[in-house]
Amino acid sequence: NLSSLDQGVFSLLKNLEILILCNNDIAKISRNMLNGLVSLRLLDVSLNHLTKIAPNAFHDLTKLKLIKLSSKKLKKDLEKSFGNRVKVESTKNIDVNFLNF
């Protein structure tokens, strides 16, 4: 199980569209963890131990359409993670799927 990811680990994966990191021990998503994923459309980080999503963590993911999370507790962090680009409650472009287990 992954507990953390180094910054820049995805920097060469510019064509990656789907990233599934579910069912790990990841506790936070840092500002630069997803750098380089300019084509990312789906991010699944459900079933982790997420307690923090850094502000602007998803700001550069302009093609992102779906995020899967397991906790609604992260909603405030999630709003800040896009910067000023999108509001989670009113977005038509990004589906934030809060899974309840």
N, C-alpha and C positions, 0 to 999 in steps of 0.2 A: 504494500500500500504506500502511496505517495503521501508525504506529510507536508512537503513544500516543493516549490519549483524555483529554480534560479532565474534571475532576471535575464532576459535575452535568450532563453532556452528555445523559443519559437522563432527567433529572428530570421531564420532562413526559410521558413515555411510560408512564404507569401501567397501561395495558392491553396493553402488549407482552408476548407470551407466548413468542416465539422470537427469539433474538438469535444471529446467525451472524457471527462475526468471524474465521473461519478463513482461512488462507493470507495472513497479514499479517506485519508485523514487530514486533508487540507483545511487549515484553520483560517487563512486569510488570502485575499487576492490583492497583491501589491500593485502600485501604480504602473510599474513597467513589466510586470509578469507576462502580459500578453502582447508586448511589442512585436511588430512584424506580421501580425495576423490580419493583414489588410483585406483578405477575402473571406474572413470568418463570417458564417451565417448562423451557425448554431453552436451554442456553448452549453454543455451539460455539466454542472458542478453539484448536482443533487447528491444526497446521501454522503456528504462530507461533514466536517465539524466546523463549518464556516461561522466565524464570529465577527468578521470584519471584511468589508470591501473598501479599498482605498478610494478617496475622491479621484475622479477622472480615470479610474482603472479601465473603463470601457470607452473613453472619449474618442479614441482613434479607430474604433471598430465600427466604421461607418456602414458596413454591409450587414451588420448583425441583425437578425430577425427574430431569434428565439433564444431565451436564456432559461434554463431549468435549474431551479433552486429547491431546497427542502424546507426553507424557513422563511416565514413572513416577517420574522424579527429583523431581517436585513433590508427591509423596504426603504428605510431612510438612507442607509448606506448606498443602496442601489440607485436611488435618485441622484445622489452626489457623484456616483461613479461615471455617469454620462456627462458630467459638467453641465453646461447650459444647452447641450444639444437636444435633450429630450426630457419630458416629464413622464415618469412611469405610469401614473394614473391615466393619462390622456393620450398615450402614444397609439398611433394606428400602425406604426411600422415595426414595433418590437413587441413580441409576445413574451411576457414574463410569466412563466408557468411555475407557480408555487405548488410543489407536490406535497401532499399531506400523508404522512405515514403513521 
